[in-house]
Amino acid sequence: MHWSRGMNDMKIVKSDLQAIAVKPDQYPQDDLVEIAFAGRSNVGKSSFINSMINRKNLARTSSKPGKTRTINFYLINEQFRMVDLPGYGYAQVSKAEKDKWGHIIEGYLSSRKNLREVILIVDIRHEPTDQDLMMYNWIKSFGFSGLVIATKADKISRGNWQKHINIILKKLDIKDRSLVIPYSSENKINKARVFEILEPILELEDIE
């Protein structure tokens, strides 16, 4: 049994950091499927992953935005992987470093056969940046569905969610409102919903 079902959501029962990579020959060499997460360096990707897998600090969080320069592969239930892509958009990083990260991300997106979906992480409180738009269009160009997780939803009132989601929809030119999911790593808002979306993508729907 790989999944255990609670009253409101599925729960991860095992998770490990499997690999840290900057080039394809460092990726895990097996057939397990992967879902990757992209986003700006201070947007909370690592906190999102930790909250999804019920770990406080498995995914590496950094006090210095822009410090994560690798692709981190997290093995979940020995069955699939969540992949944390290098953060982008930190102003104090040199252009050479930014270009390097871009090549790392592009190499993974363009070559990884295990990859099933790439999800953009944004901060619900702020309008997506031009770099977010570039990344989103990049993700769509590779044929992925364009899912967006809008983190830090606990930082604004629920009544203001739709106003902020409308800003995200407009900036990223998203027509389908269901593609943007408000989320909180602090109190697990919409964790069950995210798992419901991931399950069929990972082809795990037959697992009890």
C-alpha positions as a LaTeX table, in Angstrom:
\begin{tabular}{lrrr}
\hline
Residue & $x$ (\AA) & $y$ (\AA) & $z$ (\AA) \\
\hline
Met1 & 0.00 & 0.00 & 0.00 \\
His2 & 1.55 & 3.26 & $-1.12$ \\
Trp3 & $-1.20$ & 5.69 & $-0.18$ \\
Ser4 & $-3.05$ & 6.00 & 3.10 \\
Arg5 & $-6.34$ & 7.85 & 2.96 \\
Gly6 & $-7.39$ & 10.23 & 5.70 \\
Met7 & $-10.77$ & 11.85 & 6.13 \\
Asn8 & $-9.94$ & 14.75 & 3.83 \\
Asp9 & $-6.90$ & 13.88 & 1.76 \\
Met10 & $-4.33$ & 11.35 & 0.76 \\
Lys11 & $-1.17$ & 11.16 & 2.79 \\
Ile12 & 2.37 & 10.48 & 1.76 \\
Val13 & 3.87 & 7.65 & 3.80 \\
Lys14 & 7.48 & 7.84 & 2.60 \\
Ser15 & 9.60 & 10.57 & 1.03 \\
Asp16 & 13.30 & 11.07 & 0.45 \\
Leu17 & 15.67 & 13.39 & $-1.39$ \\
Gln18 & 16.87 & 11.08 & $-4.14$ \\
Ala19 & 19.11 & 13.26 & $-6.29$ \\
Ile20 & 20.50 & 16.77 & $-6.72$ \\
Ala21 & 21.34 & 17.57 & $-10.32$ \\
Val22 & 22.43 & 20.29 & $-12.73$ \\
Lys23 & 22.75 & 18.13 & $-15.86$ \\
Pro24 & 20.93 & 15.13 & $-17.34$ \\
Asp25 & 23.51 & 12.48 & $-16.44$ \\
Gln26 & 22.86 & 13.32 & $-12.77$ \\
Tyr27 & 19.09 & 12.69 & $-13.02$ \\
Pro28 & 17.69 & 9.47 & $-11.49$ \\
Gln29 & 18.01 & 6.71 & $-14.08$ \\
Asp30 & 14.72 & 4.82 & $-13.88$ \\
Asp31 & 11.18 & 4.96 & $-15.29$ \\
Leu32 & 9.35 & 6.60 & $-12.36$ \\
Val33 & 7.09 & 9.48 & $-13.40$ \\
Glu34 & 7.75 & 13.03 & $-12.25$ \\
Ile35 & 5.84 & 16.24 & $-11.60$ \\
Ala36 & 8.01 & 19.37 & $-11.52$ \\
Phe37 & 7.41 & 22.72 & $-9.83$ \\
Ala38 & 8.73 & 26.02 & $-11.20$ \\
Gly39 & 8.60 & 29.48 & $-9.70$ \\
Arg40 & 10.44 & 32.54 & $-8.50$ \\
Ser41 & 13.11 & 32.00 & $-5.89$ \\
Asn42 & 11.10 & 33.47 & $-2.99$ \\
Val43 & 7.68 & 32.11 & $-3.86$ \\
Gly44 & 7.59 & 29.12 & $-1.49$ \\
Lys45 & 8.16 & 26.08 & $-3.73$ \\
Ser46 & 10.05 & 24.17 & $-1.07$ \\
Ser47 & 7.46 & 24.99 & 1.59 \\
Phe48 & 4.72 & 23.82 & $-0.78$ \\
Ile49 & 6.47 & 20.50 & $-1.39$ \\
Asn50 & 7.11 & 20.00 & 2.33 \\
Ser51 & 3.45 & 20.62 & 3.16 \\
Met52 & 2.26 & 18.22 & 0.47 \\
Ile53 & 4.46 & 15.38 & 1.73 \\
Asn54 & 3.95 & 16.07 & 5.44 \\
Arg55 & 7.59 & 16.89 & 6.09 \\
Lys56 & 8.82 & 20.03 & 7.79 \\
Asn57 & 12.17 & 20.34 & 6.09 \\
Leu58 & 12.79 & 17.65 & 3.48 \\
Ala59 & 12.62 & 20.11 & 0.61 \\
Arg60 & 15.39 & 22.59 & 1.10 \\
Thr61 & 14.34 & 26.10 & 2.02 \\
Ser62 & 16.85 & 28.92 & 1.93 \\
Ser63 & 16.99 & 32.18 & 3.85 \\
Lys64 & 18.75 & 33.65 & 0.82 \\
Pro65 & 16.47 & 33.94 & $-2.25$ \\
Gly66 & 18.18 & 32.71 & $-5.38$ \\
Lys67 & 20.44 & 30.28 & $-3.56$ \\
Thr68 & 18.85 & 27.09 & $-4.89$ \\
Arg69 & 20.75 & 26.41 & $-8.12$ \\
Thr70 & 20.02 & 22.75 & $-8.62$ \\
Ile71 & 17.17 & 20.46 & $-9.63$ \\
Asn72 & 16.14 & 18.52 & $-6.53$ \\
Phe73 & 14.41 & 15.15 & $-7.01$ \\
Tyr74 & 12.19 & 13.92 & $-4.17$ \\
Leu75 & 11.18 & 10.27 & $-4.26$ \\
Ile76 & 7.63 & 9.82 & $-2.98$ \\
Asn77 & 6.42 & 6.43 & $-1.72$ \\
Glu78 & 9.09 & 4.86 & $-3.94$ \\
Gln79 & 6.51 & 5.38 & $-6.69$ \\
Phe80 & 6.93 & 8.83 & $-8.27$ \\
Arg81 & 8.92 & 12.03 & $-7.85$ \\
Met82 & 8.25 & 15.66 & $-7.09$ \\
Val83 & 10.93 & 17.81 & $-8.71$ \\
Asp84 & 11.90 & 21.25 & $-7.41$ \\
Leu85 & 13.35 & 23.34 & $-10.25$ \\
Pro86 & 15.81 & 26.20 & $-9.58$ \\
Gly87 & 14.15 & 29.43 & $-8.56$ \\
Tyr88 & 14.39 & 32.38 & $-10.92$ \\
Gly89 & 13.87 & 36.12 & $-10.86$ \\
Tyr90 & 16.09 & 37.18 & $-7.97$ \\
Ala91 & 17.39 & 40.66 & $-8.80$ \\
Gln92 & 20.74 & 40.40 & $-7.01$ \\
Val93 & 21.89 & 37.44 & $-9.11$ \\
Ser94 & 24.18 & 38.11 & $-12.05$ \\
Lys95 & 23.00 & 37.66 & $-15.64$ \\
Ala96 & 25.51 & 34.83 & $-16.06$ \\
Glu97 & 23.94 & 32.98 & $-13.13$ \\
Lys98 & 20.43 & 33.61 & $-14.46$ \\
Asp99 & 21.45 & 32.27 & $-17.86$ \\
Lys100 & 22.99 & 29.22 & $-16.21$ \\
Trp101 & 19.77 & 28.44 & $-14.31$ \\
Gly102 & 17.78 & 28.93 & $-17.49$ \\
His103 & 19.89 & 26.31 & $-19.25$ \\
Ile104 & 19.49 & 23.92 & $-16.30$ \\
Ile105 & 15.69 & 24.28 & $-16.41$ \\
Glu106 & 15.44 & 24.12 & $-20.20$ \\
Gly107 & 17.63 & 21.02 & $-20.31$ \\
Tyr108 & 15.31 & 19.25 & $-17.92$ \\
Leu109 & 12.04 & 20.35 & $-19.54$ \\
Ser110 & 13.17 & 19.52 & $-23.06$ \\
Ser111 & 14.80 & 16.15 & $-22.42$ \\
Arg112 & 13.17 & 14.43 & $-19.46$ \\
Lys113 & 10.97 & 11.54 & $-20.63$ \\
Asn114 & 9.79 & 10.84 & $-17.05$ \\
Leu115 & 8.14 & 14.26 & $-16.80$ \\
Arg116 & 4.33 & 14.26 & $-16.78$ \\
Glu117 & 3.48 & 17.81 & $-15.67$ \\
Val118 & 5.11 & 21.12 & $-14.76$ \\
Ile119 & 3.22 & 23.34 & $-12.33$ \\
Leu120 & 3.96 & 27.04 & $-11.89$ \\
Ile121 & 4.05 & 28.30 & $-8.29$ \\
Val122 & 3.13 & 31.97 & $-7.71$ \\
Asp123 & 2.40 & 34.10 & $-4.64$ \\
Ile124 & $-1.34$ & 34.83 & $-4.58$ \\
Arg125 & $-0.69$ & 38.24 & $-3.01$ \\
His126 & 1.31 & 39.64 & $-5.92$ \\
Glu127 & 0.78 & 40.05 & $-9.64$ \\
Pro128 & 2.92 & 37.54 & $-11.54$ \\
Thr129 & 6.09 & 39.06 & $-12.98$ \\
Asp130 & 7.14 & 39.19 & $-16.62$ \\
Gln131 & 9.50 & 36.31 & $-15.80$ \\
Asp132 & 6.54 & 34.31 & $-14.45$ \\
Leu133 & 4.73 & 34.96 & $-17.72$ \\
Met134 & 7.79 & 33.87 & $-19.69$ \\
Met135 & 8.07 & 30.68 & $-17.62$ \\
Tyr136 & 4.35 & 30.00 & $-17.96$ \\
Asn137 & 4.45 & 30.37 & $-21.73$ \\
Trp138 & 7.55 & 28.19 & $-21.77$ \\
Ile139 & 5.74 & 25.48 & $-19.79$ \\
Lys140 & 2.76 & 25.66 & $-22.15$ \\
Ser141 & 5.07 & 25.45 & $-25.18$ \\
Phe142 & 6.27 & 22.05 & $-23.98$ \\
Gly143 & 2.67 & 20.81 & $-24.05$ \\
Phe144 & 1.82 & 20.86 & $-20.35$ \\
Ser145 & $-1.61$ & 21.86 & $-19.10$ \\
Gly146 & $-0.76$ & 25.16 & $-17.41$ \\
Leu147 & $-1.66$ & 24.45 & $-13.80$ \\
Val148 & $-0.82$ & 27.23 & $-11.34$ \\
Ile149 & $-0.58$ & 26.92 & $-7.55$ \\
Ala150 & $-1.13$ & 30.30 & $-5.86$ \\
Thr151 & 0.62 & 29.93 & $-2.51$ \\
Lys152 & 0.33 & 31.93 & 0.72 \\
Ala153 & $-3.47$ & 32.02 & 0.49 \\
Asp154 & $-3.62$ & 32.21 & 4.30 \\
Lys155 & $-1.98$ & 35.65 & 4.14 \\
Ile156 & $-5.09$ & 37.27 & 2.64 \\
Ser157 & $-8.77$ & 36.91 & 3.51 \\
Arg158 & $-10.72$ & 34.24 & 1.67 \\
Gly159 & $-13.04$ & 36.95 & 0.43 \\
Asn160 & $-10.16$ & 38.51 & $-1.50$ \\
Trp161 & $-9.02$ & 35.32 & $-3.19$ \\
Gln162 & $-11.02$ & 35.83 & $-6.36$ \\
Lys163 & $-9.75$ & 39.39 & $-6.84$ \\
His164 & $-6.16$ & 38.16 & $-6.63$ \\
Ile165 & $-6.86$ & 35.13 & $-8.81$ \\
Asn166 & $-8.34$ & 37.46 & $-11.45$ \\
Ile167 & $-5.03$ & 39.38 & $-11.50$ \\
Ile168 & $-3.14$ & 36.10 & $-12.03$ \\
Leu169 & $-5.53$ & 35.02 & $-14.78$ \\
Lys170 & $-5.13$ & 38.33 & $-16.60$ \\
Lys171 & $-1.32$ & 38.51 & $-16.34$ \\
Leu172 & $-0.77$ & 34.91 & $-17.46$ \\
Asp173 & $-3.61$ & 35.06 & $-20.04$ \\
Ile174 & $-5.39$ & 32.03 & $-18.57$ \\
Lys175 & $-8.95$ & 31.45 & $-19.76$ \\
Asp176 & $-9.80$ & 28.46 & $-17.54$ \\
Arg177 & $-10.19$ & 29.66 & $-13.94$ \\
Ser178 & $-9.94$ & 26.09 & $-12.61$ \\
Leu179 & $-6.25$ & 26.03 & $-13.57$ \\
Val180 & $-5.38$ & 28.43 & $-10.72$ \\
Ile181 & $-5.56$ & 26.86 & $-7.25$ \\
Pro182 & $-5.15$ & 28.92 & $-4.07$ \\
Tyr183 & $-2.98$ & 27.08 & $-1.55$ \\
Ser184 & $-1.50$ & 27.53 & 1.90 \\
Ser185 & 1.56 & 25.64 & 3.08 \\
Glu186 & 0.77 & 26.77 & 6.63 \\
Asn187 & $-2.71$ & 25.28 & 7.00 \\
Lys188 & $-2.88$ & 22.96 & 3.98 \\
Ile189 & $-5.72$ & 24.84 & 2.23 \\
Asn190 & $-6.63$ & 22.85 & $-0.94$ \\
Lys191 & $-4.08$ & 20.09 & $-0.31$ \\
Ala192 & $-6.72$ & 17.44 & $-1.05$ \\
Arg193 & $-7.69$ & 19.24 & $-4.25$ \\
Val194 & $-4.10$ & 19.29 & $-5.47$ \\
Phe195 & $-3.79$ & 15.55 & $-4.86$ \\
Glu196 & $-7.02$ & 14.95 & $-6.77$ \\
Ile197 & $-5.45$ & 16.73 & $-9.75$ \\
Leu198 & $-2.09$ & 14.97 & $-9.46$ \\
Glu199 & $-3.45$ & 11.44 & $-9.11$ \\
Pro200 & $-4.67$ & 10.94 & $-12.70$ \\
Ile201 & $-1.63$ & 12.77 & $-14.09$ \\
Leu202 & 0.57 & 10.27 & $-12.27$ \\
Glu203 & $-1.76$ & 7.43 & $-13.29$ \\
Leu204 & $-2.20$ & 6.41 & $-9.66$ \\
Glu205 & $-5.98$ & 6.41 & $-9.64$ \\
Asp206 & $-6.16$ & 2.63 & $-9.22$ \\
Ile207 & $-4.09$ & 2.67 & $-6.03$ \\
Glu208 & $-6.02$ & 2.44 & $-2.78$ \\
\hline
\end{tabular}
